[in-house]
Amino acid sequence: MAEILLFHHAQGLTPGIHELADTFRASGHTVHAPDLFDGRTFDSIDEGLAHVQEHGGFGALLDRGTAIASTLPTDLVYLGFSLGVVAAQSLAQTRPGCRGAVLCYSCVPTSEFGGWPAGVPAQVHGMDQDPIFVGEGDLEAARALVEESGTTELFLYPGDQHYFADSSLPGYDAAATELMVSRILAMLDR
């Protein structure tokens, strides 16, 4: 079974993210889901991003994710949701021992963190009409990661929601989430 370090999105460690972590635990995996916002959740992505900026920006978020990871074994799978992808992808690319990465709703150009490590499997999940994932460069970064790594799978789901797998938010898509979770579990089982 895999040991997973899961990073939440900009609206915080919501009940829907807890539910996803519990789903992976129920399949026998160990899941660490730290709260990067110290118990705060937000009603919108913009409010969550404003909170990040007020508390040191993306650099501080990366530092916090790295500090959390340093307390855990190195042979982790890093799983990030949107904003959490920044920490997950950074650690997957820079921390030796990574067993895999799952990047949900976002993908950063690998050049930001020095290139993709050889042999590390990854998955990227997003909706094909999501204005953030498609319109802000994440889809292009994901396609480049597929080409660069040779070990990355890109999964697109029909729809226009960004946080489609968070059951506690209005954009939740149960069918897409079920398919995404089955794909992640298949990767974890490998």
N, C-alpha and C positions, 0 to 999 in steps of 0.2 A: 504494500500500500504506500501511497505517496504522502509526503508531508508538504502542506501548502501554506504559503504566506499570502493572505488575501488582503488587498487594499481597496477600500470603499471609494465611491464617487463623491462629487462635490456637494451633494446634499447630505452627506454624512453616513454614519453607520446605522442605516434605516432598518426597520423590521424586515424588509424584503432582502436586504443583504444578509442579515442574520439567518433568514430562511434558506438562502442559497448555501451559506456555510454549513448549515445543519444538513442539507441535502448531501453534500460531499462527505460529511462525517458519517451519515447513515450508510454510506457505501463503504465505510471502513477506513477512510482517509483521515489523517490528522490535519486540522485546519486552525491556523492562527489568524484571527481577524481583529487586528488592533484598531482602536478608535483614534484616528488622527486628529479628531476635533474635540476630544475630551467631553464626549456626551452631547455635543451640540448637533442638531440636524437643522436643515434649512428647507424652506418651501420652494426654492427655485435654484437652478444652477447658478444664476448670477449672484444670488445671496451667498452661496457657498464659495464661489470664486472670490467675492469681496472679502469674505472671512480669511481665505488663504492669503490674499494680498495684505490684509491688516496684520497678519502674523508671520511676516517675513517672506512671503511669496513662494514660488515653486522651489527655490533653493532650500528654504527651511523645511518644506515638505519632503524633499529628497533626503535631507539630513536626518529627519525624523524616521523615515522609512529605513534608511541605512542603519541607524542606531538600533531599531527594533530587530532587523535582520541579524545584527551582530550578536544578539543574545540567543540565536537559534542555530541549529546545524547548517552546514553549507549546502547539503544535498536537497534543496527545496525546489518546489514548483512555485513560481511567482504568478499570482493571478490578480489582475487589476481591472477595475471598472472605471472607464472614462478618466477622470483626474487620477485615480489610483493606478492607471496604466503607466504614468510617468515614473512612479517609484518601482513598480513591478518590472517594467522594461529596463530601467537603469540597472537594477540589481541583476536581472537575467544576463545583461551584457557585461557587467563589470565584476560581479562576485563569483569567484571560482567555485565550481561544484554544482552549478545550476542543473537541475534535471529536466526543466521545461518551463514554458511561459504560456499563459493564456491572457490575451489582451482583448478586453470587451469594450466595444464602442469607440475605441481610440487606438492609434498607433503613431509612434514618434519616428521620424527618420532615424535609422540606425546610426548615422553619422554623429548624432547628438551624444552618443555614449561610446563611440569607438568601434563600431562594426559588430556584427552578430557572431557569437562564439560558435566555432565549428561543431556540428553534430547535435546541437541543442534543439529539440523539437519545440514548436510553438503553434499556437492557433490564434487567429484573429477573428472576432465575431462582430458583425455590425449589420444594420439594416440598409438596404440598397437605396432608400430615398431619405435617409436621415440627413437633414441639412448640415449637421455638425460633422458627422463621420464622412459624408461624401463631399460636402462643400468647403471644408476647412483643411483638406489635404491628408486626412487620416487614411482614406482609401488608397490614395497614391502611395503613401508610406507603407501600407500593408502589402500592396502589390510588389513594391520594391523589396520588401523583406522576404516575400515568397521567392523572388528571383535570386536574391543574395544568399539566402540560407540553404535553400534546397531541402529544408526540414520543416517549413512552415505551411500550414493549411489556412486558407482564407475562406470564411463562410459568410455569405450574404443572405439575409432573410428579407422577404418582402415586407415593406412597411417604411414608415417615416419617423419612428420613435427613437429617441436616443437611449433612454434607460428602459429598454423593453423587457429586461429580465428582473426588474425590481417590482415584486407583487404589491408593494405598499405605495406605489406611485401610479398616477393616472395613465401613463403610457405603457403599462404592462401588457405583454402579449404572451398568453399562456402557451400557445402552440409553438411559437418561436423559442420560448424559454425551455420547453421540454426537449426540443430538438438540440438546442445549444448544450444543455446539461448532458444529454446522452453522448454528444460528441466529445465534450470535455472528459466525461467518465471513461470513454473509450481510449482517449489519449493517456489518461492517468493509469489505466490498466496495462498499457504497453510499457 
